[in-house]
Amino acid sequence: MFRSLSGCKVSIQAFAVVLLIAVFAAASANAQNTRRSARETNASRQARIARQIQETYTHRWEVAGGGGYLRFRSGQFTQKNSEITFWMDTTYYLNQKFGITGEVRGAYGNAKTLQGNPFAALVGNPQISEYPFLAGPTYRFLRHQKLDVSAFALGGVAIGKFDGASKGIAAPALGFWPSTSARPAFSVGANLDLNVYPNLAFRIAPSYLGTTYGSSLQNNVGFEMGLVYRFGRQK
């Protein structure tokens, strides 16, 4: 009887040892499978991101447009006024980083007539407008799946209309720049594109605009925002 009990205890102990070994082996195999699956999932995700980046930045063309804001000085001694702007541009990309951009802008605001001007009571703060036509290089220096950042340097001319709402009074008589058909202008800034899809993005673009109305330099700053649509393929 005692021998039977002793043999039974040995059998139970052996069974427990075998069971522990089996449990350990199963846990180890499961951990290896989990790690392998995680590696495969991460590799798949990285490959998908790489494909999306390639698809986004191999488009040949970008067209974009929207609105914005500009601080502008309408005359040598006037206060700066706030202006609402629109913009439209097209960029042709030679490769994933370097493109050539053409852009047209428009800005509308109310100039601040100088205090003491004899015509101030008659015209108040008349509306003025400017229309820059610019072109130049754009360079992407950051390209991610959801964000890209580029810089631009554009040059061209700007049309200024400073007496269209002045009731026949010439702009210089109000202390404003003279209206002109074309004066040199230039702009530098950055584009921050938030990619919604590979071919569609939302853009925010802080910029500096230099204009030369009245044969002097106006330092104007503002920002643009709008939508970017990409199409075509680079070879």
Buried (B, 14 or more C-beta within 10 A) or exposed (E): EEEEEEEEEEEEEEEEEEEEEEEEEEEEEEEEEEEEEEEEEEEEEEEEEEEBBEBBBBBBBBEBBBEBBBBBBBBBEBEBBEBEBBBBBBBEBEEBEEBEBBBBBBBBBBBBBBEEBEBBEBBBBBBBBBBBBBBBBBEBEEBEBEEBEBBBBBBBBBBBBBBEBBEEBEBBEBBBBBBBEEBEBBBBBBBBBEBEEBBEBBBBBBBEBBBBBBEEEBEBBBBBBBBBBBEEEEE
